[in-house]
Amino acid sequence: MSIGVKVVERPIEQTSYVRATLSGLKHTIKHLLDREQVTTQYPDEKESISRRWRGTHRMLTTEDGKAKCVGCGLCPTVCPANCIKLVPGEDEQGNRYPLVFEIDEFRCIFCGYCQEVCPEEAIHVGRHYENSEYSREGFVYDLERLMAQTHPVSELWDPADPKGE
C-alpha cells in the first residue's frame, strides 16, 4: 500500500517570509511615526462606557429611605456564583424586608441575573467600575453600603432592541 503525496504549487507572494517580515516592519514603522495620540490619561480623562456595562451593585430605596427589597429570596436562588446572602425578616405590619443582605463582589460574575429576577426592581447592577479596597472584607457590600451607592444603573439588553442601540 503506497502513500500518495499531493504537491500544491503556491505563488511566491504567499510563501515568502521575507515579504511578510517587511510588510510587518512597514506597519510597525508607520505606527511609530504616527503622531496621533491614542493614549488616554486615565485619572484625568475617562472614556465613556456602554450603558449596558455591568459593574458594582446598587440597592434602590423608597421615598422614605428604606430598601425596596422585600426579601423574597429570588436573587440568591438565581445567582450562579452564590455570592448573595439574604436573611429575610418581617415587621409588625407584615411587611417583609431583608435583615441581612450582602453581596460578595469577589465571587460575583456580574451576570445581571439578580437585576432581571427582582420583582420589586430593588437590586441593580450599576455602571461603576473603579473598585479598589485594602482588604478582602471591603468587597463584601452590606445593605447600608448598597443603598449608599449613587452611580447610574445598567441598562441590560432589551429583546425588543436586538442591536442594543
C-alpha positions in Angstrom: 0.0 0.0 0.0 1.6 3.2 -1.1 1.0 6.7 0.3 0.2 9.4 -2.2 1.7 12.9 -1.7 -0.1 15.8 -3.2 2.2 18.8 -4.0 0.5 22.2 -4.1 2.1 24.9 -6.0 1.8 28.3 -4.4 2.7 31.7 -5.8 5.8 33.3 -4.3 3.8 36.1 -2.7 2.1 33.6 -0.3 5.3 31.7 0.7 7.9 34.4 1.0 8.8 35.0 4.7 11.0 38.0 3.7 8.0 39.7 2.1 5.8 39.0 5.2 8.5 40.4 7.5 9.0 43.5 5.5 5.2 44.1 5.5 5.1 43.8 9.2 8.0 46.2 9.6 6.2 48.6 7.3 3.2 48.6 9.6 5.3 49.0 12.7 7.2 51.9 11.4 4.0 53.6 10.2 2.6 53.4 13.7 5.8 54.6 15.3 5.8 57.7 13.1 2.1 58.3 13.5 1.7 61.4 15.7 -1.9 60.9 16.6 -2.2 60.4 20.4 -4.2 57.3 21.3 -3.4 57.0 25.0 -6.0 58.1 27.5 -4.6 59.9 30.5 -6.7 57.8 32.9 -7.3 59.7 36.2 -7.8 63.0 34.3 -9.6 61.7 31.3 -12.2 58.9 31.3 -13.7 57.3 28.2 -17.4 56.8 28.2 -18.5 53.2 28.9 -21.5 51.4 27.5 -24.9 52.0 29.1 -25.1 48.2 29.4 -21.9 47.9 31.4 -22.4 45.7 34.5 -20.4 46.9 37.5 -20.9 47.4 41.2 -24.3 46.6 42.6 -26.7 49.2 43.9 -29.9 48.8 46.0 -32.6 51.3 45.2 -34.6 52.9 48.0 -38.2 54.0 48.6 -39.2 57.7 49.2 -38.7 57.2 53.0 -35.1 55.9 52.6 -35.8 52.2 53.1 -34.6 49.5 50.8 -37.1 48.4 48.1 -36.1 44.8 48.7 -38.9 42.6 50.1 -36.6 39.7 51.0 -38.3 37.3 48.5 -35.1 35.2 48.1 -35.1 35.1 44.3 -31.8 36.8 43.8 -29.7 34.3 45.9 -31.6 31.5 44.3 -30.8 32.5 40.7 -27.3 33.7 41.4 -24.9 31.3 39.6 -21.9 32.4 41.7 -23.7 32.1 45.0 -22.4 35.5 46.1 -25.6 36.9 47.6 -26.5 36.3 51.3 -30.1 37.2 52.3 -31.9 36.7 55.6 -35.5 37.9 55.3 -37.4 39.5 58.2 -40.9 40.8 58.8 -42.2 43.8 60.7 -45.3 44.2 62.9 -47.5 45.2 59.9 -46.5 42.0 58.0 -44.2 43.8 55.5 -41.1 41.8 54.5 -37.6 43.3 54.5 -34.1 42.0 54.5 -32.4 41.6 57.9 -29.1 40.8 56.2 -28.3 41.4 52.6 -24.7 41.0 51.5 -23.1 40.7 48.1 -19.5 39.4 47.8 -18.1 41.3 44.8 -15.1 39.0 44.6 -17.4 36.0 43.9 -19.8 37.9 41.7 -19.6 37.3 37.9 -21.7 40.4 37.2 -24.2 38.5 35.1 -27.2 40.7 36.0 -29.5 37.8 36.9 -30.3 39.4 40.2 -31.5 42.5 38.5 -33.6 40.6 36.0 -35.3 38.4 38.5 -36.1 41.1 41.2 -39.9 41.6 41.3 -39.5 45.0 43.0 -36.7 46.2 40.8 -34.7 46.8 44.0 -31.2 45.5 43.2 -29.4 46.8 40.1 -26.0 46.3 38.6 -24.5 49.7 38.3 -22.1 51.3 35.9 -19.4 51.9 38.5 -16.1 50.1 37.7 -13.5 51.7 39.9 -13.4 49.3 42.8 -10.3 49.2 45.0 -10.0 48.2 48.6 -7.2 47.4 51.0 -8.8 44.3 52.4 -11.0 41.4 51.1 -13.7 42.3 53.6 -14.1 45.7 51.8 -15.6 43.8 48.8 -18.5 42.4 50.8 -21.2 45.0 50.3 -23.8 45.1 53.0 -27.3 46.6 52.8 -26.3 50.1 54.0 -23.4 50.3 51.6 -25.6 49.1 48.7 -28.2 51.8 49.5 -25.5 54.4 49.7 -24.3 53.8 46.1 -25.3 56.7 43.8 -23.9 55.7 40.4 -26.2 55.2 37.4 -27.6 51.7 36.9 -27.0 49.4 34.0 -29.5 49.2 31.1 -29.5 45.4 30.4 -30.2 44.1 26.9 -33.7 44.6 25.7 -35.1 41.9 23.5 -37.2 44.5 21.7 -34.0 46.2 20.6 -31.8 43.3 19.3 -29.0 45.6 18.1 -28.7 47.2 21.6 -29.0 50.8 20.3 
